[in-house]
């Protein structure tokens, strides 16, 4: 009886697979366009072979069916079915082509991809390369159509691709070990209106502008001061709530939440279009101009006449690099030495993170360490100001939101505000600390990993205590970093705008004059050059500024990808495109 059942089952499976094979055959690699990949799913043809699916599903033991609550065999069955289809015809490759592309984009070796090809899970390595080239051409065509019909933003940065991981000698005719170039991403602008992006009104405003005035343009308004102070208060309160779970009854109170000012709609995703990487380096003015021609004339099929002028571009900066340079500036200002109480070098030694003392450490590691230091300083302030011997007793007292805000305001005033009467010129200096600070930027082997306790005792008068004053300054600066990062994370550009004058003064005080100038130029454009709808509309420059954050993670297929300091551009109508560096583009 069993042979007859097997023959009957084989006939049914053969009929199902024949029907499914005819429906799954593709003409070739060229069918895999960006639109095809976006719409294709593994579940689209799961019901075309129900008998085979039932048999494969039955292979799992009954005990596994009873106790397994996490694993889903349906996906595995569908993958096995696609393997069988590819075994019967190499043109049934809808799954294999995309899985091979995934392996390549995540850095899998050629041998790994070819091994998956032998198992029926992927196409061959050479086919994956052809698929990547075909998709690149498809993206270029899609970008050309998008640029011709929609206003958009452009962000581009430098990239470095390692061509070999081996140490070897290369002659003059061989390829370089590292290839440098430029990679750009086009961004769609939400509800952008071409009429709001006309360059003529912007140029008229530029001609009539008289420059910045500190009291009128840079000094924060009462509204912005209120927004800024509210962000500080809520950040101080959030630190208490993070480490103490007894405040759950007030944690979600509206007065303890950041109020949205000009936030990106929840769930909105900006359309993004990756362009082909270029070997032109954008480290120079000439390189930038050449890349613009490469992108818009060669890739996006613009004419040289359309690129003859660059007067339709407006200046902007990337928010990620704003955060990056801000934490580096704070590190440079507050680094100090290990023997100086309250310096970053002192805290890093306590945390056993001495490598962060270097000039330009990893951003994410440095930000995490600075956030941890700020939380410790704020928790110490809470323990002194809450009026209880422990946070548990404080939580048991059930403080209301108003009480928490009052204490947080007191902490900001007493622990994160400079002492106006303090005079550094009259404060005593520690010669040993000065000598130590000269060596603090090097990672010497003989340096002790723990702070020395030879520093002088704190002064009896707080006004004469250098460490106390420096700690207040450090707390203020770290609060600014956390507030800025949180505003960007929430996608609230209005809260970021309220911080711009403070950030400009911080960069100027830290000696970062170029970045201070960029922020001041941006403020000048917001207040005097750009029209209100261009600057603050739904398709405004601020939206593109926020979108640029994601460009850092957009080119996963590159072996090594490093981004420099190039912001973005806004682009206008067809026949009126120009390109430049650090820009937005309008239309005119």
Secondary structure by P-SEA (a helix, b strand, c coil): caaaaaaaaaaaaaaaaaaaaaaccccccccccaaaaaaccccccccccaaaaaaaaaccccccccccccccaaaaaaaaaaaaaaaacccccaaaaaaaaaaaaacccaaaaaaaaaacccccaaaaaaaaaaaaaaaaaaaaaaaacccbbbbbbbbbbbccccccccccccccccccbbbbbbbbbcccccccccaaaaaaaaaacccccccccccccaaaaaaaaaaaaaaaaaaaaaacccccccccccccccccccccccccccbbbbccccccccccaaaaaaaaaaacccccccccccccccccbbbbbbaaaaaaaaaaaaaaaccccccccccaaaaaaaacccccccccccaaaaaaaaaaaaaaaaaaaaaaccccccaaaaaaacccaaaaaaaaaaaaacccccccccccccbbbbaaaaaaaaaccccccccccccccccccccccccccaaaaaaaaaaaaaaaaaaaaaaaaaccaaaaaaaaaaaaaaaaaacaaaaaaaaaaaaaaaccccccccccccccaaaaaaaccccccccccccbbbbcbbbbbbbbcccccccccccccccc
